[in-house]
Amino acid sequence: MELALLFGVLGGLIALVTVVLMRRGSSRTEGAEGLRIKDQARRQAAHHRVSYNARAMHNAMPTQIDVYQRRR
């Protein structure tokens, strides 16, 4: 009795995994494209962190807004 229940549960899990994998189709390409987009965004964020650091910003000429705030 318990053995039949065990095989029934295992068979159900195998059927569920098969259905899920068959429905996914060609989502690997979409996933890879998403990974490329995410990697590009990560590289761009790293570039911005280096480009807009404190040293780069404080050695720049003050903008009109900075001058206005100092006079207030």
matplotlib code that plots the C-alpha trace (Angstrom):
import matplotlib.pyplot as plt

x = [0.0, 2.7, 4.8, 1.9, 1.5, 5.2, 5.2, 2.1, 3.7, 6.9, 4.9, 3.0, 6.2, 7.8, 4.6, 4.7, 8.4, 7.8, 4.9, 6.8, 9.9, 7.8, 6.0, 9.2, 10.0, 12.8, 13.0, 16.8, 17.4, 15.2, 17.0, 20.4, 19.3, 18.2, 21.5, 23.3, 21.2, 21.8, 25.5, 25.6, 23.7, 26.1, 29.2, 27.6, 26.9, 30.5, 31.7, 29.5, 30.7, 34.3, 33.4, 31.3, 33.4, 34.1, 37.5, 36.1, 33.2, 35.1, 37.8, 35.2, 34.2, 31.2, 28.0, 25.6, 23.5, 26.6, 27.5, 23.9, 23.9, 27.2, 25.9, 22.7]
y = [0.0, 2.5, 1.4, 2.2, 5.6, 6.3, 5.4, 7.5, 10.5, 10.0, 9.6, 12.8, 14.7, 13.4, 14.4, 17.8, 18.4, 17.2, 19.6, 22.6, 21.9, 21.5, 24.7, 26.7, 26.2, 28.4, 30.7, 30.1, 32.7, 35.2, 34.4, 34.9, 38.2, 39.3, 38.3, 40.3, 43.4, 43.0, 42.6, 45.7, 47.7, 46.4, 47.5, 50.9, 51.4, 50.5, 53.0, 55.7, 54.9, 55.5, 58.5, 60.4, 59.9, 62.6, 63.5, 64.0, 66.1, 68.3, 69.2, 70.4, 74.0, 75.0, 75.3, 78.3, 76.4, 75.9, 79.6, 80.5, 78.2, 79.6, 83.2, 82.4]
z = [0.0, 1.0, -2.0, -4.4, -2.8, -3.1, -6.8, -7.3, -5.8, -7.8, -11.0, -10.3, -9.6, -12.9, -14.8, -13.2, -14.0, -17.6, -18.1, -16.6, -18.8, -21.9, -21.4, -21.0, -24.6, -25.9, -22.9, -22.7, -25.4, -23.6, -20.3, -22.0, -23.5, -20.1, -18.6, -21.3, -20.5, -16.8, -17.3, -19.5, -16.8, -14.2, -16.2, -16.9, -13.2, -12.3, -14.8, -13.4, -9.8, -11.1, -13.2, -10.7, -7.5, -5.0, -6.4, -9.9, -8.7, -6.3, -8.8, -11.3, -11.8, -9.7, -11.4, -11.2, -8.6, -6.4, -6.5, -5.6, -2.6, -1.3, -1.3, 0.6]

ax = plt.figure().add_subplot(projection="3d")
ax.plot(x, y, z, "-o")
ax.set_aspect("equal")
plt.show()
